[in-house]
Amino acid sequence: MRLDPRERLIVALDLPSVKAAGDMVERLDDAASFYKIGYQLAFAGGLPFAQELIAAGKQVFLDLKLHDIGNTVEKGVESVAQMGATFLTVHGFAQTMKAAVAGKHGSSLRILAVTVLTSYDDADLADAGYAKGVAALAAQRAQQARDIGIDGLVCSAEEATNLRKIVGPDMVLVTPGIRPLGSAVGDQKRVMGPARAIRSGADYLVVGRPITEAPDPKQAAEAIVKEIAQAAGTR
């Protein structure tokens, strides 16, 4: 997949208000063109803000991780499809993924299935009652997503190489948990640097705090885009 390096960076606007998010977008200027809106901002007026970004020519990733009964998911996806967002996440359960595919109705919205959250490790899955570890569960959900017709996966960069073998070249791999050298890991457990993630097979990198909490967010974003470009040239 040939993408502009700048479009491969998705800046996570995990911020407390639309004003804070708008200020961040303004500070980033042309260093970023793709933004993720998750729970924190979505519940603080972020959905209308998403439409403003789309109207301004930006791409938007709605990270809502839908998971409910099939009819509820399908109708929710139908609504999102009308907004013009590029990506929407659902949890990687077979029934949920099938409902999401039905809900997009051939629109341009691309559905991403979350395999295993990057804040989980094998011990966390065991605590939740799963018999499989992270790698095995991610592989199982990737195969199901491929067969159901999901557009892409959200996965740790650690699993990207193996999952690419399962899903083939056409499905999109989006990797959170990206931490440039020297960045704090925070609440993530499965992390990787930008260049290595691209070389591992990731198409898009989601980066939040290393950019939004940087003294100069634009400079931080530009440095990551440069690293993406360099890594993509050797992939």
C-alpha positions as CSV (number, residue, x, y, z in Angstrom):
1,M,0.0,0.0,0.0
2,R,1.5,3.3,-1.2
3,L,0.5,6.2,1.1
4,D,1.8,9.7,1.7
5,P,3.9,9.5,4.9
6,R,2.0,12.4,6.4
7,E,-1.3,10.5,5.9
8,R,0.1,7.5,7.7
9,L,0.3,9.4,11.0
10,I,-3.0,9.5,12.9
11,V,-2.8,12.0,15.8
12,A,-5.0,10.9,18.7
13,L,-6.9,13.9,20.0
14,D,-7.3,12.4,23.5
15,L,-8.1,15.8,25.0
16,P,-10.8,17.0,27.4
17,S,-12.6,19.5,25.3
18,V,-13.3,20.6,21.7
19,K,-11.5,23.8,22.4
20,A,-8.3,21.9,23.4
21,A,-8.7,19.7,20.3
22,G,-9.2,22.6,18.0
23,D,-6.2,24.4,19.5
24,M,-4.1,21.3,18.9
25,V,-5.2,20.9,15.3
26,E,-4.3,24.6,14.8
27,R,-0.9,24.1,16.4
28,L,-0.2,21.1,14.2
29,D,-1.2,23.0,11.1
30,D,-0.1,21.0,8.0
31,A,2.1,18.6,10.0
32,A,-0.9,16.3,10.3
33,S,-4.0,15.6,8.3
34,F,-5.6,12.6,10.0
35,Y,-7.1,12.7,13.5
36,K,-8.4,10.1,15.9
37,I,-11.4,10.9,18.2
38,G,-12.0,8.5,21.0
39,Y,-14.3,8.3,24.0
40,Q,-12.9,11.3,25.9
41,L,-13.4,13.8,23.2
42,A,-16.5,12.1,21.6
43,F,-18.4,12.5,24.9
44,A,-17.3,16.2,25.1
45,G,-18.8,17.4,21.8
46,G,-16.3,15.5,19.6
47,L,-18.7,14.1,17.1
48,P,-19.8,17.5,15.7
49,F,-16.1,18.5,15.9
50,A,-15.3,15.5,13.8
51,Q,-17.7,16.7,11.1
52,E,-16.0,20.1,11.2
53,L,-12.6,18.4,10.6
54,I,-14.1,16.4,7.7
55,A,-15.5,19.6,6.2
56,A,-12.1,21.2,6.5
57,G,-10.6,18.4,4.4
58,K,-9.1,16.3,7.3
59,Q,-9.5,12.6,7.7
60,V,-11.1,11.3,10.9
61,F,-10.8,8.0,12.7
62,L,-13.7,7.5,15.1
63,D,-12.3,5.1,17.8
64,L,-15.6,4.1,19.4
65,K,-14.9,0.4,19.7
66,L,-18.5,-0.6,19.2
67,H,-19.7,-3.9,20.7
68,D,-23.3,-4.7,21.4
69,I,-26.1,-6.8,20.0
70,G,-26.0,-7.0,16.3
71,N,-28.9,-4.7,15.5
72,T,-27.5,-2.0,17.7
73,V,-24.1,-2.1,16.1
74,E,-25.5,-2.2,12.6
75,K,-27.7,0.9,13.2
76,G,-24.9,2.7,14.9
77,V,-22.6,2.1,12.0
78,E,-25.3,3.3,9.6
79,S,-25.3,6.6,11.4
80,V,-21.5,6.9,11.4
81,A,-21.4,6.1,7.7
82,Q,-23.3,9.3,7.0
83,M,-20.7,11.5,8.7
84,G,-17.9,11.0,6.2
85,A,-15.4,9.5,8.7
86,T,-12.6,7.4,7.2
87,F,-12.3,4.7,10.0
88,L,-14.5,3.4,12.7
89,T,-13.5,0.7,15.2
90,V,-15.5,-2.2,16.5
91,H,-14.4,-4.9,18.8
92,G,-13.2,-8.1,17.1
93,F,-16.1,-10.4,18.0
94,A,-17.6,-12.2,15.0
95,Q,-21.2,-11.2,15.6
96,T,-20.2,-7.5,16.1
97,M,-18.0,-7.5,13.0
98,K,-20.7,-9.0,10.8
99,A,-23.2,-6.4,12.0
100,A,-20.7,-3.6,11.3
101,V,-20.1,-4.8,7.7
102,A,-23.9,-4.9,7.2
103,G,-24.2,-1.4,8.6
104,K,-21.7,0.3,6.4
105,H,-23.9,-0.5,3.3
106,G,-21.1,-0.1,0.7
107,S,-20.2,3.4,2.0
108,S,-16.7,4.8,2.0
109,L,-16.4,4.2,5.7
110,R,-13.8,1.5,6.6
111,I,-14.4,-0.7,9.6
112,L,-11.5,-1.7,11.7
113,A,-11.7,-4.6,14.1
114,V,-9.8,-4.3,17.4
115,T,-7.9,-7.5,18.0
116,V,-6.4,-7.1,21.5
117,L,-6.0,-3.8,23.2
118,T,-2.4,-2.7,23.5
119,S,-2.8,-2.2,27.2
120,Y,-3.4,-6.0,27.6
121,D,-0.8,-8.7,27.9
122,D,-1.2,-12.5,28.4
123,A,-1.8,-12.2,32.1
124,D,-4.6,-9.7,31.5
125,L,-6.3,-12.0,29.1
126,A,-6.0,-14.9,31.6
127,D,-7.6,-12.7,34.2
128,A,-10.5,-12.0,31.8
129,G,-11.1,-15.7,31.3
130,Y,-9.4,-16.2,27.9
131,A,-7.5,-19.5,27.4
132,K,-5.4,-18.0,24.6
133,G,-2.6,-15.5,24.9
134,V,-2.3,-12.2,23.0
135,A,-0.7,-13.6,19.9
136,A,-3.1,-16.5,19.4
137,L,-6.2,-14.4,20.1
138,A,-5.1,-11.7,17.8
139,A,-4.4,-14.2,15.0
140,Q,-7.9,-15.9,15.5
141,R,-9.7,-12.5,15.4
142,A,-7.7,-11.4,12.3
143,Q,-8.7,-14.6,10.4
144,Q,-12.3,-14.1,11.4
145,A,-12.2,-10.4,10.3
146,R,-10.7,-11.3,7.0
147,D,-13.4,-13.9,6.3
148,I,-16.2,-11.6,7.4
149,G,-15.0,-8.7,5.1
150,I,-13.7,-6.2,7.6
151,D,-11.5,-3.5,6.1
152,G,-8.7,-3.6,8.6
153,L,-7.4,-4.3,12.0
154,V,-6.2,-2.3,15.0
155,C,-3.4,-4.3,16.5
156,S,-0.1,-3.9,18.3
157,A,2.9,-3.4,16.0
158,E,4.3,-6.5,17.7
159,E,1.6,-8.6,16.0
160,A,1.6,-6.8,12.7
161,T,4.1,-9.0,10.8
162,N,2.2,-12.2,11.7
163,L,-1.2,-10.7,11.1
164,R,-0.2,-9.4,7.7
165,K,0.6,-13.0,6.7
166,I,-2.9,-14.0,7.8
167,V,-4.9,-11.1,6.2
168,G,-2.9,-10.5,3.1
169,P,-1.9,-7.2,1.5
170,D,-5.3,-5.5,1.1
171,M,-6.5,-5.2,4.7
172,V,-5.3,-2.1,6.6
173,L,-3.3,-2.5,9.7
174,V,-3.5,0.4,12.2
175,T,-1.2,0.3,15.2
176,P,-1.5,2.3,18.4
177,G,1.0,2.1,21.2
178,I,3.6,3.9,19.2
179,R,6.3,5.5,21.3
180,P,9.2,7.4,19.7
181,L,12.6,7.0,21.4
182,G,12.6,8.6,24.8
183,S,8.8,8.7,25.2
184,A,7.1,7.4,28.3
185,V,5.3,4.1,27.9
186,G,2.4,5.2,30.1
187,D,-0.5,2.7,30.4
188,Q,0.6,0.7,27.3
189,K,2.2,-2.7,27.5
190,R,2.9,-3.6,23.9
191,V,4.7,-0.6,22.3
192,M,7.1,0.0,19.4
193,G,8.8,2.9,17.7
194,P,7.5,4.4,14.4
195,A,10.2,3.1,12.0
196,R,10.1,-0.4,13.4
197,A,6.3,-0.5,13.3
198,I,6.3,0.5,9.6
199,R,8.9,-2.1,8.8
200,S,6.7,-4.6,10.7
201,G,3.9,-4.1,8.2
202,A,1.8,-1.3,9.8
203,D,0.0,1.0,7.3
204,Y,-1.0,3.7,9.8
205,L,0.4,4.7,13.2
206,V,-1.7,6.2,16.0
207,V,0.3,8.6,18.2
208,G,-1.2,10.6,21.0
209,R,0.7,11.9,24.0
210,P,4.2,11.9,22.4
211,I,2.7,14.6,20.1
212,T,0.0,16.3,22.1
213,E,2.1,16.6,25.3
214,A,5.3,17.7,23.5
215,P,6.6,21.2,24.0
216,D,6.3,21.7,20.2
217,P,3.6,19.3,18.9
218,K,4.2,20.3,15.3
219,Q,7.9,19.5,15.5
220,A,7.1,16.2,17.2
221,A,4.7,15.2,14.4
222,E,7.1,16.2,11.7
223,A,9.8,14.1,13.3
224,I,7.5,11.1,13.2
225,V,6.4,11.7,9.6
226,K,10.1,11.9,8.6
227,E,10.8,8.6,10.4
228,I,7.8,7.0,8.7
229,A,9.0,8.2,5.3
230,Q,12.5,6.8,5.9
231,A,11.1,3.4,7.1
232,A,8.6,3.2,4.2
233,G,11.4,3.6,1.7
234,T,13.2,0.5,3.1
235,R,10.1,-1.6,3.5
